C-alpha cells in the first residue's frame, strides 16, 4: 500500500470554478504535510504547508484531518495558470525526515 | 527561491558511458535527496543523505551511486549508462528538524541514454 494516495485525475474545470483535491496517508505517525505544485517537465515547488487548524493562502485553502488521515486542497476562482499537477506530501520525522509524495492530481483549467 | 542547482540540465549520451550528475545547494541543508521521475509519473526516491559522509539507498532500487564529501554537494554517478536509465533526475534538500522541514528541489537533469 502506498504511503500517500491521490486521485490522479485529470480534473478538467472552467476558469473561475472551485475545485478540491483530497489525498489520504497511511501512517498515523506522519507529522508534517505539504502540497507541492509541479508544472509539466519542471521540478516540484512548494505550494503550501498544511496545518491541523487549516490554512489559507489567497485562493488556496489546505485542510488536515488527522482522525481520517486525509489532506485536502481547495482552489477557488481557478485561473488558467493553475493548470499543473498537485502533489500531496507527508513526512515522518523519526524516519530520517523522509518525504512521501503522492503520485499527483492533474488539473486542467479551461478558458 | 530555493538555492539548489543541478548540472547538466540536459544530457544525451551513449550506452556504456560513465556520467556524473551534479547537485549543489547553498542553503546549508544537512539532508539531501535524489529522485527519479519518468514523464507523467510519480517521484521515486533513489538516494538520500543525512549529512557529510552519510548516504543511503532510497525506496527505488537504482544502479547509480552517490557521495557526500561536502555539505553543499551531492553528486550522482552512473558507471555504465543504459537506455533504461533514461529519465529525469531531481535533487532536493531540506533542513534538519525544526518546523521548517520543507524540501526544495533543483531544476532537474533530463537524461537520455541512446
Interface residues (C-beta under 8 A of the other chain):
Chain A: X32 X34 X41 X42 X43 X44 X45 X46 X49 X87 X89 X91 X93 X96 X97 X98 X99 X101 X102 X103 X104
Chain B: X31 X33 X39 X41 X42 X43 X45 X48 X50 X56 X88 X90 X92 X94 X96 X97 X101 X102 X103 X104 X105 X106 X107 X108 X110
